Amino acid sequence: MRALLAVSSLLILFGNGISSAVASVLPGPVVTVAQLKPLVEQKRVTVLDTRELLQTDQKTPNYAAGHIPGALPFPYSNLRGPKEAPGAVLPIAQLEKLVNQLGLKRSTPVVLAGSGADPTEFGGPARIYWTLKAAGFKEIAVLNGGLGAWMAAKLPLERDQPKVSPSQEKLQYQAEMVLSTAKAKELHAASAKPVFVDARPEDSHLGQMRHAAAARWGTIPDSKWLDSEEWFVANTGRLLEKDQLLAVAKREGVLGKPTVSFCNAGHWAATSWFILSEVLGQTNAQMYADSVVGWSQAGLPMQNEPSRATALMWQAKGTGIQK
């Protein structure tokens, strides 16, 4: 009898394991158009269109002009902080409201689809991915190449927004994923500190350009400059193949080391974190969302900072400041 019970227990145990494996819908953190197409047709995933509802002229529609069938609008700007702190993590109550309006649950397999225009645009889906993961979502992926890749494959688009039933998820951020300025300062001061990875363009790292909300020019001291564009096929919004991403990480000396990715306000940094943590599986990879804006506003030391005279001259001329 005991033997039968033991066998039954093993069957239940392995049965649960098999069920969990089968329940995994997404192939990984990055999906191709070929992988997404059958999942959309079978309605096994929820696609979130991360583009702004309107183009920069504030008249021409993006989502309403055409989106992946079944996709729901989830504009990246909804998750950004205020003008003075654009990298701030969205208050959990606001994220709950956005998620529940779209009927999402933490168990919902979600695919994020941006425009796929360029590496900078990829930062939007990457930051949303980070936010949802921090809030406990289990299955998330980014569509490589975004809507541009879907359209290039001549796949159909829809114009209507699907009707959904609101959900009632209660969310909570995982404390270990949300790195405050105080915690970033503590890590930076540690004797065995992580590699702080500056994901911005070179002119920002060198102190020749600053974000309008940053208090000063320059970068976090002793940081490693690794422009987030390095992770992409040249002049596209498509990620390199995994072996190529691995080669970049090895070449730049960030593979297998604790890292803290930062930029101006947690945008380019989200891409670097996404590659290191999610694609390459570096469990010790973190992102500092407030980045240089938060660091400089806190009055912390900066490196590559121009002289006061140069900074005043740039301010007077209106140069050296990101618009």
Summary of the structure (lengths in Angstrom):
residues: 323
radius of gyration: 21.3
end to end distance: 74.7
largest distance: 86.5
contacts: 1026
relative contact order: 0.14
helix: 39%
strand: 13%
